[in-house]
Amino acid sequence: MVIFTILFVLLGARSFGGEVWSSEDKKCVVRIADSIGAEQSDLNREIEISVGGRILARLKTIGYLMDVKWSASGEFVAINNRRASSGDYLWVVSLSNGQVIRKPDDPFRFRPSVFPSSSEYGPDSDVFRMFIIANRWDSDGSLLVERSFSYKNKNNTVIEHLVCEVSEGEIWVKAARVSIRQR
């Protein structure tokens, strides 16, 4: 498996069928594959993160990779992982030690001055689909995330644009704004 990863780095592969991504400097690779020893299925997958040919982390997941966003500092990677039409997974991982800073089911933590304003559009129990996507890393090191909610019996989607502060071991939303899109 290490040879496979090194081969993609040396060949400069950006992605292979949406399943392998490498950083611009070709030092870091993120790939998704079937879990070792598991039946081949979108329900038995692992995201593998390697730096310099050394496997840093293996994360159990389902679905496939949509996109990978590398922080400009090279400290973190944000991974967009699609789980069919039920929504998205967002992972944020430290590239220094493989620590998972945010896993898919973690709630976002908001700074005291910022609160999730999408809740005024309907209760969480009325959400039938939620998508979370990391759009990019800002020049100040913030991760820009879009979180969209579709509610039962409503003809619009609520979109939260979140500015997240990421450091070793934690992620906080430091700013947010909401927009509404008609379906």
N, C-alpha and C positions, 0 to 999 in steps of 0.2 A: 504494500500500500504506500509506503514511503517513496518507493521508486516511481510509482504512478504520480504522486504529488510533485516530486522533483522534476519529472519529465514535463509536466504542465508548466512549471515555473520556468524551466530552461527554454521551452518553446514559446513562452510569452503568451500562453493561452489566457484570454480574458474570461471566456465562459465556454462550456461544452454542453450543449443541450440545456442550458440554464442550470446546470448542476455543479459547475466548478468555476470559481472566481479567484483571481489573484490581484494583489495590490499593484499599483503602478511600478513600484520598485522591485516587484516580483519576489519579495521576501516572505509574504504572507499569502496563504491559500485557504479558502473556505470551500468545502465540497459537501455534498449530501449524497448518501448512499444507503443501501439497505443495511439494517443492523446486522452485525456479525452473528451468524447462526440462526437468523430469523428467516421466515418465509419471505420471498420477494413480494412486497406490498407497500403502497403509499402509507400504510399505517405502522410500519416497522422501519423507520428511517433514523439516521444519525447525521447530525451536522458535525463535520470534523474541521477543526481549525488548527493549522500548522504554521509555524514561524521558523524560517531557516531549515525546513525539512524535518523539524521536530514537532510531533503532535502535541499541541497545547491543551486541547479540550475536545471531548466528544459529548454531544448534546442529543438526547433522545427527542424525536419530533415525529411529525407526520407531514405529508404533502411534499412540496418542492420549493427550491429557492427561487425567489423573484428578483432579488437585487441585494447587493452588499455595498455598504458605504463605509469607507475607511476614513478615520479622522485625519486631518492634515498633520497632526503631531505624531501620528503612527501609534498612539497609545490605545485606541479603541477601534472596534468594528461594530457596526450596526447591521443586523441581518434581517432582511424581510423574507419571511417564510410563509408561503400560501398554503392554507389548508382547505382546498376546494372552495365551494361558494359559501362556506360558513364563516369565513373571515380570514384574518391574517395573524401570524405570530410575529412579534418583534423581539429580537434578542439583542442585547448590548453586552459585549464581552471585552475584558481587558486583554490586550495583546502582550502585556508584560508577564502575566501569570495564569491566564486562562480563566480567571474568575468571572462568573456570570454576574453582571451588574443588574440586568433586567432580563427576566425570562417571560414567556408569553402571558402567563396568567397573573403576573404581578400587577397590582393596581398602580396607577401613576400617583406619585406623592407630589402635592402642590405646596409651594411656599405659602406661608400665612397670608401674604398679600394677593395671592392668586387662587382662584377656586374654579372648579369645572362648571362652566355656565351652561353646558348642554343639558344638565339635569332639569332646567326650567322648561324644556321642551317636551318632557315626558319622563315617567318613572323608568328605572332600569328594567323592570319586569316587562315593559312594552317594547324593548329593543329586540328586534328579531335578527338583525345582522349588524356586526360591528367590524370595521376594517381599521387596522393600524399600520401605517407605513412611515418609515424613516425616509424623508425626502433628500436631506443632505446635511453635511456638517457646515456650520457657519464659520466665518473667518475668526471669530472669537472663541471657537471650540465648542459652541452650543450645537446640539443635535436638534434639527427641525423635523418635527413629527406631525403627521396628519392623522387624526382619528375621526372616523365618520360613523354615524349611527343612523340606521333606518328603523323607523318605528312602525309597529303594527297599526293598520288603519289610518296611516297618514301618508300624504302624497309628497313628502319632502324628506331630505336627508340633512341631518345636522352635522356640520364639519367643524371640528376643533383644530385650530392651528396652534401647536404647542412648541414652545422654545424650552428645551431641556438642558439643564446643567449636569454634566457627567463628570464624575471623579472616581478614583479608585473606590469601589465598594458601594457607590450610591448614584442615583439619578433623581433629579428634582425638576418639576416644571416651574420655571421662573417667570413665564409670561404665556398668556393664552388669548386667543380671540376666536369668535364663533361666526360662521357664515351658514346660510341655508341654501340648499339647492333643490329645486323642484324636480320631482321624478316624473 
